[in-house]
Amino acid sequence: SRGLGDVYKRQTAEILRLRVLLAFLQLERESCTVMNMSRMLGEEHYAISRTINGLEKEGLVSRTSPRQPVLTEKGIEEAALTRFFMGVYALK
């Protein structure tokens, strides 16, 4: 069986995933770099990079330019839905 530490790590990774998706919407396209997101979110750059790699595998991010990842259409939709639902839950 998995311990609480595993649950915490998965939840923390999922929260960071959502925060990175939202950061793409907040930053200007040319500012969407791992380092800028790292500074903005107060997270280590390797954690941001790993998260973006996961988003790329899901088809939510494209790295046509390695230093400036961008959301795909699917990524834009998911980020917009995330922002909407977080707003709805924040009102409760």
C-alpha positions in Angstrom: 0.0 0.0 0.0 1.1 3.6 -0.6 1.8 5.9 2.3 0.7 9.4 2.9 4.0 10.7 1.5 3.1 9.3 -1.9 -0.3 10.9 -1.8 1.2 14.2 -0.8 3.8 14.1 -3.6 1.0 13.3 -6.2 -1.2 16.1 -4.9 1.7 18.6 -4.8 2.7 17.7 -8.4 -1.0 18.1 -9.5 -1.2 21.5 -7.8 2.0 22.6 -9.5 0.7 21.4 -12.8 -2.3 23.6 -12.5 -0.3 26.6 -11.4 2.0 26.2 -14.4 -1.0 26.0 -16.7 -2.3 29.2 -15.2 1.1 30.9 -15.5 1.0 30.3 -19.2 -2.1 32.4 -19.3 -0.7 35.2 -17.1 2.7 35.7 -18.8 3.3 37.3 -22.1 4.3 34.7 -24.7 7.9 35.9 -24.9 8.1 35.8 -21.1 7.0 32.1 -20.9 10.3 30.6 -19.9 11.1 28.1 -17.2 13.1 30.7 -15.3 10.4 33.3 -15.4 7.8 30.8 -14.3 10.1 29.6 -11.6 10.4 33.2 -10.3 6.7 33.9 -10.6 5.6 30.7 -8.8 8.4 30.6 -6.3 9.4 27.1 -7.3 12.7 25.5 -8.3 13.4 25.7 -12.1 13.8 21.9 -12.3 10.3 21.4 -10.9 8.9 23.7 -13.5 10.8 22.1 -16.3 9.7 18.6 -15.2 6.1 19.8 -15.0 6.3 21.4 -18.5 7.8 18.1 -19.8 4.7 16.3 -18.4 2.4 18.8 -20.0 4.2 18.3 -23.3 3.6 14.5 -23.1 -0.1 15.2 -22.5 -0.2 17.4 -25.7 -0.9 20.6 -23.7 2.5 22.3 -24.4 4.6 22.6 -27.5 8.4 23.2 -27.4 9.1 24.2 -31.0 11.4 26.8 -29.3 13.1 24.9 -26.5 13.5 28.1 -24.3 9.9 29.3 -24.8 7.3 26.5 -24.5 3.8 27.5 -25.6 0.4 26.1 -24.9 -1.2 24.1 -27.7 -4.9 24.6 -28.5 -5.7 21.7 -26.2 -3.5 23.3 -23.5 -5.2 26.7 -23.9 -8.6 25.0 -23.4 -7.5 23.1 -20.3 -5.8 26.2 -18.8 -9.0 28.3 -19.4 -11.1 25.6 -17.8 -8.8 25.4 -14.9 -9.0 29.2 -14.4 -12.8 29.0 -14.7 -13.2 26.2 -12.1 -10.7 27.7 -9.7 -12.7 30.9 -9.8 -15.9 29.1 -9.2 -14.5 27.2 -6.2 -12.9 30.3 -4.8 -16.4 31.9 -4.6 -17.8 29.1 -2.5 
